[in-house]
Amino acid sequence: KENMRVHEELLNLAFAEEEALSHRIKVLEDELKILYKKREEFHLSNKDKISRLLAKRRSMARLEAKTKSMGDDLKRNNEDLGTSKKCKRALEDLQTKALEAAQDL
């Protein structure tokens, strides 16, 4: 009879532990669902951020190309300006010589 009581007590303890473990498993499964949801939200958030970064990178590349092109244009314009100034001075010198020659007539 004592042996039976010990056996019942052990069964009760085993059932109680099984219930506690079942409850813990349920809690962990619920936490896991939350973590899966957070992971999915994180992936979506990162996907949006990556898309924005790639768009910014493309814009930056276009701006860098445009900046280089404008720099090349500026260099050519400065060269043309130098040439124009030389031509202007040459024309002014010719005009001065022409006026001096006209006075001698």
CORHUMO-V661888 format. One line per field, one symbol per residue. ss: DSSP state (2 for helix, 1 for strand, 0 for the rest). phi: phi as a letter, one per 30 degrees, with the letter a starting at -180 (. if undefined). A space follows every 50 residues. Layout:
ss->???
phi->???
This chain:
ss->02222222222222222222222222222222222222222222222222 22222222222222222222222222222222222222222222222222 22220
phi->.dddddddddddddddddddddddddddddddeddddddddddddddddd dddddddddddddddddddddddddddddddddddddddddddddddddd ddddd
